[in-house]
Amino acid sequence: MSLFQAFAEYFTQIQLTNLVLTAVNDLTDSESKVSLAAAQLMSAVMKERIEEIVECILERLNSQLEPSTKEETLQAMSSLAGSNTHTVVPMLLNKPLPWDRTQLALWKAFGTQRETTINVLQLLMGILEKTYTREERKEMSFQPVAVACALCEMLSETICQEAVQELYPRLLLSVLCHLYWVIEQRSPQKMVVYTKEGSPGGKSKPFDPTGNFWFHMFLPSGIVKNCEPFILHRIVSHVRNLLYSSDDHQKVMARTFYVQLLWHSSVAKIIGQDFVGDLIRWIKEPNLIMKEIGLRGISNLALHPGNSEILQSLVPLLRDLLNNEVRVAVQAVKTLRNIIYHGQGEDTKVVFCNISRQLRPLINDVWV
């Protein structure tokens, strides 16, 4: 390839792009010598002029191409992204939002080739998982927002959906952590960052990242109630390592998922009683969100037979929380309700009698 390197600087962008597209087509040639030569040529070109090639292909895609030619060009770019992920993907993410049809089509194409899909998804997840300092969090970074837009296109493809099965727990947590982060930002209301094509004859609908303020507890609840048990067990294995993360967003989301997983009987059998110590520790933290998360975990654990005795021993601690902040007191009432309602034996009646007077004025104000 030294011959190519000697003449590379004399190629125009168009000539270089044509050369690359030809080489991409030859990668699948039945003649092994031809495919090997094409691969070597591609490798040499990528080292020398990759950024120029990407820009030139983008220009070509924006021109009036025949549908078949455009599809071939998209697949060629997908191959480039698969083998040069750390160069191609950041270039595309840095394009101003909202993206046009060509850029959206590119991200969709990245979800059609398995190797490219895996490589690109891993890079995108890494961006979403990046931790930020407090100073960096004061201003909203657009790169994670661009990543979310890219994922929206990629995940619409069948091959990408299959690849996601391998990366599911990590991808799910990284996206939810990003959503939690976006909700916290003071982004301009109705800021258009993503435009999804509507039905023929209809208008495009802008995506508004500030329009839906889902409380962090409800998202995991819906996911846990609708996922297959084997997926939930994979999520358990992943979030277990993030329970004491130095990043607050990861920690909150991991703990929220972990306690909500206790709602599912198959998961509760595995991590139930061994996890009570962590729940108590979180309830005692000064952070109100952590108190709520710990209480939700105990409430979910109370749904399953066999935990009655150990949970009844926590009643004195829970009674003290009835005098806490309103949001904590509400969750404490719900937790006590589950312990009493699902409890077994005479001890449960004794517990109810001991706290009934304290609960009465609170129950009337709590949506059960």
C-alpha positions, 0 to 999 in steps of 0.5 A, a space after each residue: 500500500 506504499 504505492 497508494 500512500 505515495 499518490 494519495 495526496 493527488 486524489 481529489 475528493 470525488 476520485 477518492 470517494 469513487 475509489 472507496 465505493 468501488 473497494 467496498 463493493 469488491 470486499 464481497 468478490 468471490 475471488 479471494 485475491 480481489 477481496 483481499 486487495 480491496 480490504 488492503 486498499 480500504 485500510 490504506 485509504 482510511 488511514 490517510 483520508 477518512 474524514 474527507 471521504 465521509 464528507 464527500 459521501 455525505 455530499 453525494 447522498 444529499 444529491 439526486 441519486 437513483 434509489 438503488 445507488 443511494 441504498 448502495 452508498 448508504 451500505 458503503 457508509 455503514 461498512 465504513 462506520 463499522 470498521 472506523 467507528 471512532 472516526 465516523 460516528 463522532 463526525 456524524 454526531 457533531 452535525 447540527 440538530 435537527 438532522 435532515 433525511 439523509 443523516 437520519 437514513 445513515 443512522 438507520 443504515 447503521 442498524 442493518 449490518 450486525 458488526 456495524 450495529 454492535 460497534 456503533 451501539 457500544 460507542 453510543 452507550 459509552 457516550 451516554 455513560 460518560 460521567 460529568 462534573 457539576 460544572 459540566 452539568 450546568 450546561 446541557 451537552 448536545 452530544 448525548 441528545 444526538 446519541 438518543 436521536 441516533 439510537 431512535 433510528 438504529 433501533 427501528 431496524 430488525 437486525 439492530 433489535 436482534 443485536 440489542 439482545 446482547 447489550 440490552 441491560 447496559 443499553 437500557 440503563 444508559 438510555 434511562 440515565 440519559 433521560 433522567 439527566 435530560 429531565 434535570 436540565 434547564 433546556 429551552 422549552 419546545 427545543 427541537 432536536 429531532 424531527 421524525 417523518 410523519 405519515 404521507 401528507 402529514 406534518 413532521 412532529 418535533 421531539 420535545 425533551 422537556 415535554 414529558 417529566 416521568 418520575 424516575 420510579 415509574 419507568 422501571 416499574 413499567 419495564 419490570 412488569 412487562 419483561 420476561 424473567 430471563 431479561 430481568 435476571 440479566 438486568 439484576 446482574 448489570 445494575 448490581 455493579 452500579 448500586 454504589 456508583 460515584 455518578 448520582 444518575 447511575 446510582 439512582 437509576 440502578 437502585 430504582 431498578 433494583 428495588 423495583 425488581 423485588 416486585 417480581 417473585 422470581 427475582 425476589 427469591 434470589 435477592 430478597 432477604 439478602 438485600 434488606 440491609 441495603 434497603 435499611 441503609 438507603 432509608 437512613 440516608 438524608 437524600 429524600 429520593 434514596 429514602 423513597 427508593 428504600 421504602 419502595 424496595 421494602 414495599 415490593 418485598 412485602 408482596 411475597 410470602 416468606 418475608 413477613 417476619 423480617 419485615 415486621 421487625 422494621 415497623 419501628 423504623 417505618 413508624 418514625 418515617 411517618 413524621 418525615 417529609 410528605 413524600 417520604 411519609 406517603 411512601 412509608 404509609 404504602 409500605 406499612 400497608 403492604 406489610 400488614 395486608 400481605 403479612 401472615 399470623 397473629 403478629 400482623 394484627 398486633 402490628 396494625 393495632 400498634 400503629 393504627 392511630 398514627 396511620 389514621 390521619 395519614 391514610 385519608 390523604 394518601 392515594 392507595 
